[in-house]
């Protein structure tokens, strides 16, 4: 008997050991991928993958009422933050069909948000609550909405809802007459003020428009200063078509799809990765949250995951496995049937490049290295694909056709293989306090079809940061026409010895790294000294490296390659002053003048690159300063002192 406490990997090994040899051989030699999936799917023993299968929605009315009551107690004691957390917990686990209970806890939460001066969030909660709120007290919600609009300076809507409040109070027979008259009397002076001032709103700004919230466009930005080429050895890669300055935005891309880690499923919006203070719940399950009704309505994939996520998390499968299932759930079966002809032929690179990142065919075209996998590896991945397919089937994704089942199962298997080599972590910068350097924390995974085309370098030319799930890629050194633009897949030469880097890359990504730090065996950062200077020849098209002693007293040095005389005096003087420039940039950074600090670091790096050729310690220290500045522009959270967050130094 298989225990559900086992990991999915253990179950795969158990199933494999019990599969008859003739059936496994038939699976191993089958070349048609859809038929191969069907063969494994029809082996009865493989149904053991369903051992994990269970639907649990996690809603609990009794617990929800307890949380609400605790929230009420905290609210009475004016502990707004504690009350908000308890109301959030209550709301997330209140069954969606209990409409009045949901409305009451949202109404209570709106009162809490009002006291916290979160007026727009207060209005949102009231709008969700008022339809099913108890009729005898709904006037309180409308009155609170009117006050919010008053605080926001929208007198027209404030007037509208104050008038509505008065009407509800007049019609409410359950309010004692004395209390009713007091409410009406208090509103008269306010209504007079609003009638006098509401006309000014007609010609003023629309205060409901949140101009500070930047809506990120869905279209990608790809800098025209580079293109993607192809060779048999390297596959596709990015190469500069012209010189690009340090700090240049190379790419801005939204993912084909992404998933939030289980650890952050209750803190981050499942769609945009915002950390909402007043989350929006799924009506059916308590596993995830959204930041707004808009994100909730956009999460069409969740109908196929609702109630099944705990099953997936219990299996201890990786985030890339979840992502491979999500890649199917974002579109209906009909979409994948429609594009099947394109998937079954090899689309050209030009055809793929013309597609948007939200087009499955673009992600499908990425490398899988399937030809290098053993039959055993393929069988284990097929079992995972069957499990994920069964999760979708359990939620009504398929139409009952066995042929469609095999086709979709094969696509999930293909996704698993693509994601092993092409998925990216989404991270946020987490800090204990404002002055903390912080650490980058993995909060989700995503597939970025354009970013995935950048090859690895142990000396990356780029830095990545995220705004929600949108990735931004910038250069962290000047790039020259004809130069490949490398990003980093994990190991970096300043931290990891060449042997360790190459072993990891070969094992995980199936290639032998031939970047410059590997070919020349560059030293680790801690091994670098400034006794020798790797000077860049001043001749425009030479780029030769002239190695000099740092204490050289000559004014001019001839390049042994091109013969041009290089005046080194001014350049050496700059190097003696670079520490003071670094201190200036660090002071600006510590003073939260991130824009000014970044500008200073970019100026230093540009000048260093004119003079030096890496590896050189000051060069890489400056690059790290640039990285730190750009991370401040991305996802960032500062924890309160009561929260636990361990600070981590960067690689220097």
ZICORGI-V578552 format. One record per residue. N is the residue number from 1. RES is the residue in one letter. SS is DSSP state (@ for helix, = for strand, . for the rest). PHI is phi as a letter, one per 20 degrees, with the letter a starting at -180 (* if undefined). Layout:
[[N/RES/SS/PHI] [N/RES/SS/PHI]]
This chain:
[[1/X/./*] [2/X/./e] [3/X/./e] [4/X/./f] [5/X/./e] [6/X/./f] [7/X/./f] [8/X/@/f] [9/X/@/f] [10/X/@/f] [11/X/@/f] [12/X/@/g] [13/X/@/f] [14/X/@/f] [15/X/@/f] [16/X/@/g] [17/X/@/f] [18/X/@/d] [19/X/./f] [20/X/./g] [21/X/@/f] [22/X/@/f] [23/X/@/f] [24/X/@/f] [25/X/@/f] [26/X/@/f] [27/X/@/f] [28/X/@/f] [29/X/@/e] [30/X/./f] [31/X/./e] [32/X/./f] [33/X/@/f] [34/X/@/f] [35/X/@/f] [36/X/@/f] [37/X/@/f] [38/X/@/f] [39/X/@/g] [40/X/@/f] [41/X/@/f] [42/X/@/e] [43/X/./f] [44/X/@/g] [45/X/@/f] [46/X/@/f] [47/X/@/f] [48/X/@/f] [49/X/@/f] [50/X/@/f] [51/X/@/g] [52/X/@/f] [53/X/./f] [54/X/./a] [55/X/./d] [56/X/./c] [57/X/./e] [58/X/./m] [59/X/./f] [60/X/./b] [61/X/@/f] [62/X/@/f] [63/X/@/f] [64/X/@/f] [65/X/@/f] [66/X/@/f] [67/X/@/f] [68/X/@/f] [69/X/@/f] [70/X/@/f] [71/X/@/f] [72/X/@/f] [73/X/@/f] [74/X/@/f] [75/X/@/f] [76/X/@/f] [77/X/./e] [78/X/./l] [79/X/./e] [80/X/@/f] [81/X/@/f] [82/X/@/f] [83/X/@/f] [84/X/@/f] [85/X/@/f] [86/X/@/f] [87/X/@/f] [88/X/@/g] [89/X/@/f] [90/X/@/f] [91/X/@/f] [92/X/@/f] [93/X/@/d] [94/X/./f] [95/X/./g] [96/X/./f] [97/X/./f] [98/X/./e] [99/X/@/f] [100/X/@/f] [101/X/@/f] [102/X/@/f] [103/X/@/f] [104/X/@/f] [105/X/@/f] [106/X/@/f] [107/X/@/f] [108/X/@/f] [109/X/@/f] [110/X/@/f] [111/X/@/f] [112/X/@/f] [113/X/@/f] [114/X/@/f] [115/X/@/f] [116/X/./e] [117/X/./m] [118/X/./e] [119/X/@/f] [120/X/@/f] [121/X/@/f] [122/X/@/f] [123/X/@/f] [124/X/@/f] [125/X/@/f] [126/X/@/f] [127/X/@/f] [128/X/@/f] [129/X/@/e] [130/X/@/f] [131/X/@/f] [132/X/@/d] [133/X/./f] [134/X/./g] [135/X/./g] [136/X/./f] [137/X/./c] [138/X/@/f] [139/X/@/g] [140/X/@/f] [141/X/@/f] [142/X/@/f] [143/X/@/f] [144/X/@/f] [145/X/@/f] [146/X/@/f] [147/X/@/f] [148/X/@/f] [149/X/@/f] [150/X/@/f] [151/X/@/f] [152/X/@/e] [153/X/./n] [154/X/./e] [155/X/@/f] [156/X/@/f] [157/X/@/f] [158/X/@/f] [159/X/@/g] [160/X/@/g] [161/X/@/e] [162/X/@/f] [163/X/@/f] [164/X/@/f] [165/X/@/f] [166/X/@/g] [167/X/@/f] [168/X/@/f] [169/X/@/f] [170/X/@/f] [171/X/@/e] [172/X/./e] [173/X/./e] [174/X/./e] [175/X/./e] [176/X/./g] [177/X/@/g] [178/X/@/f] [179/X/@/f] [180/X/@/f] [181/X/@/f] [182/X/@/f] [183/X/@/f] [184/X/@/f] [185/X/@/f] [186/X/@/f] [187/X/@/e] [188/X/@/f] [189/X/@/f] [190/X/@/f] [191/X/@/f] [192/X/@/f] [193/X/@/f] [194/X/@/f] [195/X/@/f] [196/X/@/f] [197/X/@/d] [198/X/@/f] [199/X/@/f] [200/X/@/f] [201/X/@/f] [202/X/@/f] [203/X/@/d] [204/X/./e] [205/X/./f] [206/X/./f] [207/X/./f] [208/X/./f] [209/X/./f] [210/X/./e] [211/X/./f] [212/X/./e] [213/X/./e] [214/X/./e] [215/X/./e] [216/X/./f] [217/X/./f] [218/X/./f] [219/X/./f] [220/X/./e] [221/X/=/d] [222/X/=/d] [223/X/./g] [224/X/./f] [225/X/./e] [226/X/=/b] [227/X/=/b] [228/X/=/d] [229/X/=/d] [230/X/=/b] [231/X/=/c] [232/X/./f] [233/X/./f] [234/X/./e] [235/X/=/m] [236/X/=/e] [237/X/=/b] [238/X/=/e] [239/X/=/c] [240/X/=/f] [241/X/./d] [242/X/./b] [243/X/./f] [244/X/=/c] [245/X/./f] [246/X/./f] [247/X/./n] [248/X/./f] [249/X/=/f] [250/X/=/e] [251/X/=/b] [252/X/=/c] [253/X/=/b] [254/X/./e] [255/X/./f] [256/X/./g] [257/X/=/a] [258/X/=/b] [259/X/=/c] [260/X/=/e] [261/X/./f] [262/X/@/g] [263/X/@/g] [264/X/@/d] [265/X/./f] [266/X/./d] [267/X/./c] [268/X/./c] [269/X/=/g] [270/X/./f] [271/X/./d] [272/X/./d] [273/X/./m] [274/X/./f] [275/X/./e] [276/X/./f] [277/X/./e] [278/X/./c] [279/X/./f] [280/X/=/d] [281/X/=/e] [282/X/./f] [283/X/./f] [284/X/./d] [285/X/./c] [286/X/./d] [287/X/./e] [288/X/./c] [289/X/=/c] [290/X/=/c] [291/X/./e] [292/X/./b] [293/X/@/f] [294/X/@/f] [295/X/@/f] [296/X/@/f] [297/X/@/f] [298/X/@/f] [299/X/./e] [300/X/@/f] [301/X/@/f] [302/X/@/f] [303/X/@/f] [304/X/@/e] [305/X/./c] [306/X/./f] [307/X/./n] [308/X/./d] [309/X/@/f] [310/X/@/f] [311/X/@/f] [312/X/@/f] [313/X/@/f] [314/X/@/f] [315/X/./f] [316/X/./m] [317/X/./f] [318/X/./f] [319/X/@/f] [320/X/@/f] [321/X/@/f] [322/X/@/g] [323/X/@/f] [324/X/@/f] [325/X/@/f] [326/X/@/f] [327/X/@/g] [328/X/@/e] [329/X/@/f] [330/X/./f] [331/X/./c] [332/X/./f] [333/X/@/g] [334/X/@/g] [335/X/@/f] [336/X/@/f] [337/X/@/f] [338/X/@/f] [339/X/./e] [340/X/@/g] [341/X/@/g] [342/X/@/f] [343/X/@/f] [344/X/@/e] [345/X/./d] [346/X/./e] [347/X/./f] [348/X/./f] [349/X/@/g] [350/X/@/f] [351/X/@/f] [352/X/@/f] [353/X/@/f] [354/X/./f] [355/X/./e] [356/X/./f] [357/X/./f] [358/X/./e] [359/X/./e] [360/X/@/g] [361/X/@/f] [362/X/@/f] [363/X/@/f] [364/X/@/f] [365/X/./f] [366/X/./f] [367/X/./f] [368/X/./d] [369/X/./l] [370/X/@/f] [371/X/@/f] [372/X/@/e] [373/X/./e] [374/X/./e] [375/X/@/g] [376/X/@/f] [377/X/@/f] [378/X/@/f] [379/X/@/f] [380/X/@/f] [381/X/@/f] [382/X/@/f] [383/X/@/f] [384/X/@/f] [385/X/@/f] [386/X/@/f] [387/X/@/f] [388/X/@/f] [389/X/@/f] [390/X/@/f] [391/X/@/f] [392/X/@/f] [393/X/@/f] [394/X/@/g] [395/X/./e] [396/X/./n] [397/X/./f] [398/X/./e] [399/X/./d] [400/X/./n] [401/X/./f] [402/X/@/f] [403/X/@/f] [404/X/@/f] [405/X/@/f] [406/X/@/f] [407/X/@/f] [408/X/@/f] [409/X/@/g] [410/X/@/f] [411/X/@/f] [412/X/@/f] [413/X/@/f] [414/X/@/f] [415/X/@/g] [416/X/@/g] [417/X/@/f] [418/X/@/f] [419/X/@/f] [420/X/@/g] [421/X/@/d] [422/X/@/c] [423/X/=/f] [424/X/=/c] [425/X/=/f] [426/X/=/d] [427/X/=/c] [428/X/=/c] [429/X/=/e] [430/X/=/d] [431/X/=/c] [432/X/./f] [433/X/./b] [434/X/./g] [435/X/./e] [436/X/./f] [437/X/./f] [438/X/./n] [439/X/=/c] [440/X/=/e] [441/X/=/d] [442/X/=/f] [443/X/=/d] [444/X/=/a] [445/X/=/c] [446/X/=/b] [447/X/=/d] [448/X/./d] [449/X/./f] [450/X/./e] [451/X/@/g] [452/X/@/f] [453/X/@/e] [454/X/./f] [455/X/./e] [456/X/=/e] [457/X/./b] [458/X/./f] [459/X/./c] [460/X/./f] [461/X/./e] [462/X/=/c] [463/X/=/c] [464/X/=/d] [465/X/=/b] [466/X/=/c] [467/X/=/d] [468/X/./m] [469/X/./d] [470/X/=/f] [471/X/=/e] [472/X/=/d] [473/X/=/c] [474/X/=/c] [475/X/=/f] [476/X/./d] [477/X/./a] [478/X/./f] [479/X/=/d] [480/X/./d] [481/X/./g] [482/X/./n] [483/X/./e] [484/X/=/f] [485/X/./e] [486/X/./d] [487/X/=/d] [488/X/./c] [489/X/./e] [490/X/./q] [491/X/./f] [492/X/./c] [493/X/./f] [494/X/./f] [495/X/./d] [496/X/./d] [497/X/./f] [498/X/@/g] [499/X/@/f] [500/X/@/f] [501/X/@/f] [502/X/@/f] [503/X/@/f] [504/X/@/f] [505/X/@/f] [506/X/@/f] [507/X/@/f] [508/X/@/e] [509/X/@/d] [510/X/./m] [511/X/./b] [512/X/./e] [513/X/./f] [514/X/./c] [515/X/./f] [516/X/@/g] [517/X/@/f] [518/X/@/f] [519/X/@/f] [520/X/./d] [521/X/./l] [522/X/./f] [523/X/./f] [524/X/./f] [525/X/@/g] [526/X/@/f] [527/X/@/e] [528/X/./f] [529/X/./c] [530/X/./d] [531/X/./f] [532/X/=/d] [533/X/=/d] [534/X/=/e] [535/X/=/e] [536/X/=/e] [537/X/./f] [538/X/./f] [539/X/./f] [540/X/./g] [541/X/./d] [542/X/./e] [543/X/./m] [544/X/./f] [545/X/=/e] [546/X/=/d] [547/X/=/e] [548/X/=/c] [549/X/=/f] [550/X/./f] [551/X/./e] [552/X/./g] [553/X/./d] [554/X/./f] [555/X/./e] [556/X/=/c] [557/X/=/c] [558/X/=/e] [559/X/./f] [560/X/./f] [561/X/./e] [562/X/./d] [563/X/./n] [564/X/./f] [565/X/=/e] [566/X/=/d] [567/X/=/f] [568/X/./d] [569/X/@/f] [570/X/@/f] [571/X/@/f] [572/X/@/f] [573/X/@/f] [574/X/@/f] [575/X/@/f] [576/X/@/f] [577/X/@/d] [578/X/@/f] [579/X/@/f] [580/X/@/f] [581/X/@/f] [582/X/@/f] [583/X/@/f] [584/X/@/f] [585/X/@/f] [586/X/@/f] [587/X/@/f] [588/X/@/f] [589/X/@/f] [590/X/@/f] [591/X/./e] [592/X/./m] [593/X/./e] [594/X/@/f] [595/X/@/f] [596/X/@/f] [597/X/@/f] [598/X/@/f] [599/X/@/g] [600/X/@/f] [601/X/@/f] [602/X/@/f] [603/X/@/f] [604/X/@/f] [605/X/@/f] [606/X/@/g] [607/X/@/f] [608/X/@/f] [609/X/@/f] [610/X/@/f] [611/X/@/e] [612/X/=/d] [613/X/./c] [614/X/./f] [615/X/./e] [616/X/./b] [617/X/@/g] [618/X/@/f] [619/X/@/f] [620/X/@/f] [621/X/@/f] [622/X/@/f] [623/X/@/g] [624/X/@/f] [625/X/@/f] [626/X/@/f] [627/X/@/g] [628/X/@/f] [629/X/@/f] [630/X/@/f] [631/X/@/f] [632/X/./f] [633/X/./e] [634/X/./e] [635/X/./g] [636/X/=/b] [637/X/=/c] [638/X/=/d] [639/X/./f] [640/X/./f] [641/X/./g] [642/X/./f] [643/X/./e] [644/X/./e] [645/X/./b] [646/X/./e] [647/X/./f] [648/X/./c] [649/X/./f] [650/X/./f] [651/X/./f] [652/X/./e]]
